[in-house]
Amino acid sequence: MATCVDKMPPSIPGNRNKSSPCRQESSPSEQQQQQQQQQQQQQQSQQQSQQQQQTGLGEATTGSDTPTNSARRSSVKTSSISNKTRPASTAALAKQKRELENQYFAKKKRFGLLKKEIMQKQKTSQDLYEDISLIRDKLIGSGAKDPGKVDELKIVEIDTSKIAAIESKIQPQTGFGEQATTTDIDNPDINSEFITSLNDKLKEISKSYQDLCEEALEKHSGVIAFLEEKNPKEAPPEESEDSKDKTSQVLQTLLKSYREDNEFLKSRLEELKSSQFDVVAELVRSTSELYSEYEKLRTRMKELTSTLDEQKDFRERLAVLVDELQNERDKHNLTKDRRAQNELQLQRARTKIRDLENRVAGDDSKMQQLQAQNKLLESQLKQKEQVMEQRLKDMQKTMRNSEGLVARMEKQRDSFEARLMELKETMNTKETAAANTIKDMNDKMDAMITELEQEKKKRQEVENDLVAMQERYKELEVTSQEMCKLLEESKNFAITDGNHTENEMRLFQDLKVAREELEEQKITIERLRQEKDEIASVMHQAASEAEEESKDKLAAELVIRSKEVRDITMERNHLQQVAESFQKRNKLLEDQLLSIQNRLHVQSKEGGKAAWSAHVIELQQQISDLRNSLSGLTTHNAELETALTQKQLELEQRDRIMREQSKFLKVRDELLGLLKGKEAHTERDTSNDEEHYKDLDEINKQIVAKTEAIQELYTSLENKQMQVMRLEKIVKQMEDHQDHAQAQRTRLENRIAQLELALQEKNQRSRGFGIL
């Protein structure tokens, strides 16, 4: 029984009505098994405590060599024994008690809810019964057939006196919470023989261990006394006095340590005796508490089993009540169905009576109304014939306009195809020309790079020569100054050529050679500058020509795009006009339908066959005309869709061409930047002139202007693409309008067919009445 209650889940709303099999199948044999299991658990806990005490005492006896460690271990073991005295079985029993109480109160709550539902349903069923009886009396009073008497209601009463009696028993015992367990040790009613025998056994176990420890201590003290009696004075006389002193000191220290160990062990044994007595007392007290708790739980389990047996009757009664409620529901549904059928029959009878009354009352006035209506119908027919003729003329005009539009679209398509071919040819020629120009520019660039490298080498050689000449010039100046000083100091030089000495002539010749070399270097520098200016002018010309070509191309494409956008806007406007005309036609068709419905109503009252047949023929002609116009419009719509797809393809091709041209321009700009960087590098090496900075500023300005022009072109292209997207959206809206018009047309056709069927039925009925 205990294991079954432990495994039971908490009360779930879905499983409240289901009775647990474990609780129902509880028997005295199971209770005996439960008691045996609890006794086995108590014995196991006692054996564990005894083993712990034995291990603690064994460590205390064997640890004579290291007294401090043994003392620590024994103190730890005694504290663990005192903590593990209370067993775990009390918690399990308390848990079982709480679960049973929770289940009881949950089932009670469920019972209250079911009782409320039953009372409400009884009220509603009683109200329905009264309503049905009133309707039956009214039916009988109005002269209708008796639908049959409804079975009388059986009101179910639930007896809750037993539940109140059970609650009065449970509440003083449980209080729906945890109660404090009695911890009275000196209770004489508890099984005192078992507790005394347990106390004696525990004392015998501790006494045997204590006797063993006392024997070991006595032997230890005997060994110490024997060592004290044996004195180092009795040693042989051959040994010296120093050795005697040493041995006596060693023996005294050993004896002292043995005495201290013996005293410590005796004190420890006394402490263990006192602690074991306390442990035994605590264990006896806890076992008495456990036994008392067990007895209380046994009585509680017996009471709960009795309450569960009593609750079986309530469950059976609840099941009976549920079956009766289901039967009442079925009966109530049957009465509902009968009531609905009776109401329908009453409504039909009332409508028939009213129709008959109206026919009887309106036979006299109908003749006069029909004559007036005939005159009105003749005038209306003339007006409608005129309106139909005008509509036919409008339809013919629209057809002619649509044919003109188709021819115009075909011409536009041919012109667009011719333009496409021309643009493709021009694009191919321009692509080949651009490829050739790129190749020429690359060749020129390679030649210019090689020339620049050669010029760099020459220039470095000239600069090295210049540096050497400058150094030589400085040396010559120094030597000339020295010679002048020497001339001033001593004028004993030999005159060979006129008034000049040999040294002066040699120096003069060296100066001449240096001047000639300097003039040659200046000439080479000027020549290099001229070449640089020529290269810069050539590059500027090439850049300006390329920019002009790209601008011309982009301007031409912009013109083409603007023309296409204008064409598409014109088409959009035309499609809007067509959509408006379709909307107007739909409105006219709706008005026609309303007039047809009114006419059908009038004709159904009058019963004129000739007018109806003529009107049906007119309707069929209108339907055929509308179908023809719809087929023409669908073909026109398909042609417009094909033209749109072609335009989209053309726009994609042009976008691709523009991207390729922009890539080409980017590559050209990069090449120009590289060339300008190289020129700047060479000019920095030669000189930092103002002309170089001016050229760079001009080039930067040109690049900025070119990038701005390209950005403007891209923005204009994006705007054109946005316009094209808007036009596509407008075309889609027009298509949606057309689909809506087509759906409306089909709806109108369906309505016309329904009206034809209704007219046929009315004609058949009028024939039946005429026969009668």
GISUL-V695552 format. One record per helix or strand of 2 or more residues. SS is the DSSP state (hx for helix, st for strand). FROM is the first residue (numbers start at 0). TO is the last residue. If there is no record, write none. Layout:
BEGIN
<<SS:FROM:TO> <SS:FROM:TO>>
END
This chain:
BEGIN
<<hx:1:6> <hx:12:14> <hx:20:23> <hx:27:61> <hx:66:82> <hx:88:141> <hx:160:173> <hx:191:228> <hx:231:233> <hx:240:488> <hx:501:605> <hx:608:685> <hx:689:770>>
END
